[in-house]
Amino acid sequence: MLKIILQDPHYLIPFNERARDLRVMNKPLWLSQRDVLAPYIQRELELPLGAPLPKTTEECLVYRDNLYFDATYIEAFLSEARKQKFASRAAFSANDPAFREHALPLSSSYTPAGDIFLADLWYYPHGPQEEYEPLVIDLLSVEAGYYHVPTYMAYEQGDLTFQCPKRSLLAIDCWTHIFIADIVFGLFSRAVRYQYQLDNDLFFKLKVLGASVYEGKQLLTSSKLVKVGRNCTIHPGAMIFGPTTIGDNVNIDAGAVIENCVIGDNTNVGQGCQLMLSVVGDGTFLPFRAAMFMTTFMDNSMVAQNTCLQMCVIGRNTFVGAGSTFTDYNLLPAPLKAVDGNGKLSIANRPVLGGCVGHNCRLGAGMIVFPARTIESDVVLFASPERRVIEKDIRYEDSDHHKLKFSNLHPRLYPRPGEVSDQSW
């Protein structure tokens, strides 16, 4: 099969980077797409914006490079499309809970067509053509989350629940979609699939039980649900609950608690760290008592001690100072707004949502960041009485390092489209 990749030139705020180059489940999106499609593809072709599709008669799969999909979705899509024997385009029902609640809000990629929405994923059995039929693949969502919360945190939208799909397809149009892809369509969905397999596959259940009994561990801590890479050092006092994946050359100190996470290679998790439902990138450093809840932390970044990140997305090569807090809940019952795929503030459709920090940022100690605020790539924020509370989005022009004579010590590596980076650094 021929794979045709359509380039999406849109740069996501605040990263100033295309979706294909951002990490999802601790893997660059373009690499995740390649790995999922590897069993089906013999060759590939990448086309810039506006380029015509090639004239060929071979079987083709065409997709926009800002799409996140998993193996279960692609398997179902190709299976159904091949049965129909005519050109198909991936579609969602407007009533699909996972799509309606998490994929559609803040998006700009889907094309409405009656009571369905079309995604930029096509299957052509005999080469590209103008005619196609929408193919709706049910995401098989399962409701999960937190039902016993104070009533004032469950206004209008109800309890803090997520619609977790067993099959994942999502267009990444803004930073919140990175959060959705990693946490809801990633970690939550992985847990849902494990639970479904335990309930319906007796052989798998016996393997998990057997490993648990042999190792003398609880079910969620057995090697069938906690995958550990090579050359890792894990203190006996650390508690790790599955499903969790730990990469190579990882050090986890005493008192750390890790639950349903992805931990990248060459990561250091210090004493007393609390990691729950989070994706931690390669080469990250977490000193003692750092806490992450439902957070994406990209590669080669560091969060200092006593810092709390909740429902956040942090870019690569970024430092978050000690004692900082990223809040995720509006104290007054006003709907949270976030930057959408068109760069405008829109309703986020979430009662709680943390903030987002771009790449190559340096944040001083003791910062308080209001819900859904963004800090653009290459920003430096010094700890000062004037800069303790981040109540609005921070752009590169607002960076504190511009006030110094030696501002050249912090290079600009991720400029906006049309601007110039400091490549001489």
C-alpha positions in Angstrom: 0.0 0.0 0.0 1.1 3.6 -0.8 1.0 6.0 2.1 0.5 9.7 1.1 1.1 12.3 3.8 -0.4 15.7 3.5 1.5 18.4 5.3 -0.3 20.6 7.7 1.5 24.0 7.9 -0.4 25.1 11.0 1.9 26.0 14.0 0.4 25.3 17.4 0.4 28.0 20.1 2.4 28.3 22.4 5.0 25.8 21.0 5.4 27.6 17.6 5.8 24.1 16.1 3.8 21.9 13.8 1.8 19.1 15.4 3.8 16.4 13.6 6.9 17.4 15.5 5.3 17.4 18.9 5.3 14.4 21.1 2.3 12.2 21.8 2.7 9.3 24.3 6.4 10.3 24.4 7.0 9.8 20.7 7.1 12.4 17.9 3.7 12.3 16.2 5.2 11.6 12.7 7.0 8.6 14.2 3.9 7.4 16.0 2.0 7.5 12.7 4.8 5.6 10.9 5.0 2.9 13.5 1.2 2.3 13.6 1.0 2.1 9.8 4.2 0.0 9.3 2.4 -3.4 8.9 0.3 -2.0 6.0 2.7 0.2 4.0 5.3 -0.6 1.4 6.2 2.9 0.3 5.3 6.5 1.2 5.0 10.0 -0.4 4.9 13.3 1.4 3.1 16.3 -0.3 3.3 20.0 0.6 0.1 22.1 1.1 -1.9 22.4 -2.1 0.0 19.8 -4.1 -2.1 17.4 -6.2 -2.4 13.8 -5.4 -0.4 11.5 -7.7 -2.0 9.6 -10.5 -1.7 5.9 -9.6 -3.9 2.8 -9.5 -2.4 1.2 -6.5 -4.0 1.0 -3.1 -3.5 4.2 -1.1 -3.9 5.6 2.4 -3.9 9.4 2.6 -3.9 11.4 5.8 -3.1 14.8 7.2 0.1 14.8 9.3 -1.6 16.4 12.4 -3.7 13.2 13.0 -3.1 11.0 16.0 -4.4 7.5 15.6 -3.7 4.2 17.3 -3.3 0.7 15.9 -6.8 -0.4 16.9 -8.5 2.4 15.0 -6.4 1.9 11.8 -7.1 -1.9 11.9 -10.9 -1.2 12.2 -10.8 1.5 9.5 -8.8 -0.5 6.9 -10.8 -3.6 7.6 -14.2 -1.9 7.0 -12.9 0.2 4.0 -11.5 -2.8 2.2 -14.8 -4.7 2.6 -16.7 -1.8 0.9 -14.2 -1.9 -2.1 -14.7 1.8 -2.9 -13.0 5.0 -1.7 -13.7 5.9 1.9 -13.1 8.9 4.2 -12.9 8.6 8.0 -15.9 10.1 9.7 -17.3 10.6 13.2 -20.9 10.5 14.3 -21.9 13.7 16.0 -23.3 11.5 18.8 -20.0 9.6 19.4 -19.3 10.6 23.1 -15.5 10.6 22.8 -15.6 12.7 19.7 -18.3 15.1 20.9 -16.7 15.7 24.3 -13.0 15.7 23.6 -12.1 15.8 19.9 -14.6 18.3 18.4 -14.1 21.2 21.0 -11.4 23.7 19.9 -10.8 21.9 16.7 -10.5 23.3 13.2 -9.8 20.2 11.0 -13.1 18.4 10.8 -15.6 19.0 8.0 -19.2 18.9 9.0 -21.5 16.9 6.7 -25.0 16.6 8.1 -24.9 14.6 11.3 -21.3 13.4 10.8 -17.9 15.1 10.8 -15.2 14.1 8.2 -11.6 13.7 9.2 -8.6 14.0 6.9 -8.0 10.3 6.4 -8.8 8.6 3.2 -8.6 5.1 1.8 -8.4 4.5 -2.0 -8.5 0.9 -3.2 -7.4 1.9 -6.8 -5.6 5.2 -6.4 -6.9 8.7 -5.5 -10.2 9.8 -6.9 -12.7 12.6 -6.3 -15.6 10.4 -5.2 -15.6 8.8 -1.8 -18.0 7.6 0.9 -17.9 8.6 4.6 -16.9 5.7 6.8 -18.0 6.1 10.4 -15.9 4.0 12.8 -17.3 3.8 16.4 -14.6 4.8 18.9 -16.2 2.5 21.5 -16.0 5.0 24.3 -16.3 4.1 28.0 -17.0 6.6 30.6 -14.4 7.0 33.3 -13.3 9.6 35.8 -14.2 11.0 39.2 -17.9 10.8 40.3 -17.6 11.8 43.9 -16.5 15.4 43.8 -18.0 18.4 45.5 -21.1 19.6 43.7 -19.6 23.1 43.1 -17.0 21.3 40.9 -19.6 19.6 38.8 -21.7 22.5 37.7 -23.6 22.2 34.4 -21.4 19.6 32.8 -21.8 17.1 35.6 -19.0 15.1 37.3 -15.4 15.1 36.2 -15.6 12.3 33.8 -14.0 11.4 30.5 -15.2 9.5 27.5 -12.3 7.1 26.9 -12.2 5.4 23.4 -10.9 1.9 22.8 -10.0 3.2 19.3 -8.3 6.6 19.0 -8.4 9.1 16.1 -7.8 12.8 16.8 -6.8 15.9 14.9 -4.3 17.9 16.9 -5.2 21.5 16.2 -4.2 23.1 19.5 -2.3 22.4 22.7 -5.4 21.0 24.5 -5.5 18.2 21.9 -2.0 17.1 23.1 -3.5 16.8 26.6 -6.5 14.8 25.1 -4.3 12.6 23.0 -1.9 11.7 25.8 -4.3 11.4 28.7 -7.8 10.6 27.5 -7.1 8.9 24.1 -3.8 7.6 25.4 -3.4 6.6 29.1 -7.1 6.3 29.9 -7.8 4.3 26.7 -4.9 2.0 27.4 -6.4 1.2 30.8 -9.8 0.7 29.3 -8.4 -1.8 26.8 -6.5 -3.7 29.6 -9.7 -3.8 31.7 -11.7 -5.1 28.7 -9.0 -7.8 28.0 -9.0 -8.9 31.7 -12.8 -9.2 31.6 -13.1 -11.0 28.3 -9.8 -12.9 27.7 -9.5 -15.8 30.3 -6.0 -16.7 29.0 -4.7 -13.1 29.6 -6.3 -13.0 33.0 -4.6 -16.2 34.0 -1.3 -14.9 32.8 -1.7 -11.7 34.9 -2.8 -13.8 37.9 0.1 -16.2 37.4 2.7 -13.5 37.2 1.2 -11.8 40.3 1.4 -15.0 42.4 4.9 -15.9 41.2 6.3 -12.5 41.9 4.4 -12.1 45.2 2.9 -8.8 44.1 -0.6 -7.2 43.7 -2.1 -7.5 40.3 -1.5 -3.9 39.3 2.2 -4.1 40.3 3.0 -7.3 38.4 5.3 -7.4 35.4 2.4 -8.0 33.1 1.1 -4.5 33.8 4.3 -2.7 34.7 6.8 -2.8 31.8 10.3 -1.9 32.8 13.2 -1.2 30.3 16.9 -2.0 30.5 19.4 -0.8 33.0 16.8 0.7 35.4 17.3 1.4 39.1 14.1 1.3 41.1 14.2 1.7 44.9 12.3 -1.0 46.8 10.4 1.8 48.6 8.9 3.1 45.3 5.3 2.1 44.4 4.5 1.6 40.8 1.0 0.6 39.6 0.1 -0.5 36.1 -0.6 -0.2 33.4 2.7 1.7 33.3 5.6 1.7 30.9 9.1 2.7 32.0 11.9 3.2 29.5 15.6 2.4 29.6 18.2 3.9 32.0 15.6 5.2 34.4 16.3 5.9 38.1 13.4 5.9 40.5 14.1 6.8 44.2 12.4 5.9 47.5 8.9 7.0 48.2 8.0 7.7 44.6 4.5 6.8 43.6 3.7 6.1 39.9 0.3 5.1 38.6 -0.7 4.5 35.0 2.1 6.5 33.4 4.6 6.5 30.5 8.1 7.2 31.7 10.7 7.9 29.0 14.3 6.8 28.7 17.1 8.4 30.8 14.7 9.9 33.3 15.4 10.6 37.0 12.4 10.4 39.4 13.4 11.8 42.8 12.3 10.9 46.3 8.7 11.3 47.1 7.6 12.3 43.6 3.9 11.7 42.8 3.1 10.8 39.1 -0.4 9.8 38.2 -1.9 9.5 34.7 1.1 11.4 33.2 3.5 11.1 30.2 7.1 12.0 31.2 9.5 12.4 28.2 13.0 11.2 27.6 15.8 12.8 29.6 13.6 14.6 32.1 14.6 15.3 35.7 12.1 15.3 38.6 13.7 16.2 42.0 12.1 15.3 45.3 8.4 15.9 45.9 7.5 17.0 42.4 3.9 16.1 41.6 2.2 15.5 38.2 -1.4 14.7 37.7 -2.8 14.1 34.2 0.1 16.0 32.7 2.3 15.8 29.6 6.0 16.6 30.3 8.1 16.6 27.1 11.7 15.5 26.7 14.8 17.1 28.4 12.7 19.2 30.8 12.9 19.7 34.5 10.4 20.5 37.2 11.9 21.4 40.6 10.8 20.3 44.1 7.4 20.9 45.6 5.9 21.9 42.2 2.4 20.7 41.3 1.3 20.3 37.7 -2.3 19.3 37.1 -3.7 18.7 33.6 -0.9 20.6 32.0 1.3 20.3 28.9 5.0 21.3 29.2 7.2 21.5 26.2 10.8 20.2 25.7 14.0 21.7 27.2 12.0 23.7 29.8 12.6 24.4 33.4 9.7 25.0 36.0 11.0 26.4 39.3 10.4 25.1 42.8 7.1 25.6 44.5 5.2 26.6 41.4 1.5 25.7 41.1 -0.5 25.3 37.9 -4.1 25.7 38.9 -6.8 23.9 36.9 -10.1 25.1 38.4 -12.0 28.4 38.1 -13.0 29.5 41.6 -16.1 31.1 40.1 -18.3 29.0 37.9 -17.3 30.6 34.6 -16.6 28.3 31.6 -12.9 27.8 30.9 -11.6 29.1 27.6 -8.5 28.0 25.8 -6.8 28.8 22.5 -8.5 26.8 19.7 -7.2 25.7 16.3 -7.7 29.1 14.8 -5.7 30.9 17.5 -8.8 32.3 19.2 -10.2 31.8 22.7 -13.1 29.4 22.8 -15.0 27.3 25.3 -12.8 24.4 26.3 -15.7 22.1 27.3 -13.8 21.0 30.4 -14.7 22.0 34.0 -11.0 21.8 34.9 -7.9 22.4 32.8 -4.3 23.3 33.6 -1.9 25.5 31.6 0.6 25.0 28.8 4.3 26.0 28.6 6.1 26.0 25.3 9.7 24.8 24.5 12.9 26.3 25.8 11.2 28.2 28.7 12.6 29.1 32.1 10.1 29.8 34.9 11.3 31.0 38.3 10.2 29.6 41.7 6.9 30.1 43.3 4.8 30.9 40.2 1.0 30.5 40.3 -0.5 29.9 36.8 -4.2 30.4 36.3 -6.2 27.7 34.5 -5.8 27.3 30.7 -3.1 30.1 30.4 -0.2 29.6 28.0 3.4 30.6 28.1 5.1 30.9 24.6 8.3 29.1 23.7 11.6 30.8 24.6 10.1 32.8 27.5 12.0 33.5 30.7 10.0 34.5 33.8 11.9 35.7 36.9 10.5 35.3 40.3 9.6 38.7 41.5 6.7 40.5 43.4 5.4 41.7 40.1 5.6 38.3 38.4 4.2 35.8 40.8 0.7 35.2 39.4 0.3 34.4 35.7 -3.3 35.6 35.0 -3.0 36.1 31.2 -1.2 34.4 28.3 2.5 35.2 28.1 4.0 36.0 24.7 7.7 36.0 23.8 7.7 39.8 23.9 6.7 39.7 27.6 9.7 37.6 28.5 11.7 39.0 31.4 15.1 38.3 29.8 14.5 41.3 27.4 15.0 43.6 30.4 18.7 42.5 30.7 21.7 43.7 28.8 22.9 40.1 28.4 19.5 38.9 27.0 21.5 37.1 24.2 22.3 34.4 26.8 18.8 32.9 26.2 18.4 32.1 22.5 15.2 32.1 20.6 14.9 28.6 19.1 11.1 28.4 18.3 10.0 31.6 16.5 6.6 32.2 15.1 6.1 31.5 11.4 7.9 34.1 9.3 10.2 35.2 12.2 13.8 34.3 12.6 15.4 32.0 15.2 18.7 32.5 16.9 20.5 29.7 15.1 24.0 31.1 15.9 23.7 30.1 19.6 
